[in-house]
Amino acid sequence: MTEGNFVDYTKIYVSSGKGGKGSTHLHREKFIEKGGPDGGDGGRGGHVFLVGNKALWTLFHLKFARHVKAGHGGDGGSSRSTGSDGEDKYIEVPLGTVVRDKETNEILFEITEDGEKRIIAEGGKGGLGNWHFRSSTNQTPRYSQPGLPAQEADIVLELKVLADVGLVGFPNAGKSTLLSVLTSAKPKIADYPFTTLKPNLGIVAYRDYQSFVIADIPGIIEGAAEGKGLGHYFLRHIERNSTLLFLVPADADDIKKEYDILLDELRRYNPEMLDKDRLIVVSKCDMLDAELQVEMKKQLDKDFKDIPYLFISSVAQQGLTELKDKLWAMLNTEV
């Protein structure tokens, strides 16, 4: 999937179908001039559903479908025949889609399971035909119910990617390179900040045909929680990851300081982020000789007493098996 095809935010206007009106027909046939009422009911208007589809990873297919309207219910007929129901409309969305009201920004619901179906706009109920209103004192009612009107809604669809591991780091820390060597994903890689402008997902193949999903999130900068840089545009994607992998390059001026800034941005955005499992990975360790790596380990042991850390090099393929083992263990540890 190319970067331009990743869409994680879109606005849609949806409208259900209105209910059909009931019939006021009076029964007529040969030798029966004044038969009783036999008007049928109107049909139900079509619903608009949102349906979870695990095969989708983006909202790109809805980028140009800004209006979705269900069919109207048919009117009732003679001989108590009911009008046809309006055609339902189904909007397929990837798992992790949050549905908000455009006006109030209130979260209406979330789609998190494959095949999960939720009504976003309910079709109008069909009106009753005059057959329902007959009585001993009114044997030929010439009135019926109109159908109920359609429901309309302006909604915002917001995707929070569902991945097991989220890569967190400053721009140009090597996240995309790591994703490319761990998975078959082909993210854009270049030697300048903000190469990645959209989240990239990759499946890490593990032993015995097992796998887990890892997401490369666009780089964080100081002030991201207040909307600087790419701001909230990407931070929401980290909310669903069960494990956070903090990637800090070995040539950073202060590894502890970089980690603290990243962690503080996550805390300010959503304090619940701090409850997730964390792993610190020092990338580009092929730049370090053995002596320098030993010195760095001594410092990291002091700085990170309760948080595990690893040294890797994506380019030199060093420490990647150990990294996969560690992530798999963290993801499958019973709390």
PyMOL commands that set and color helices and strands:
alter all, ss='L'
color gray80, all
select helices_A, chain A and resi 3-5+60-62+130-133+175-182+207-209+224-226+232-238+255-269+271-275+285-287+290-303+320-331
alter helices_A, ss='H'
color red, helices_A
select strands_A, chain A and resi 9-15+48-52+67-69+89-93+97-101+107-111+117-121+152-159+165-168+200-205+211-216+243-249+277-283+309-311
alter strands_A, ss='S'
color yellow, strands_A
deselect
rebuild
show_as cartoon
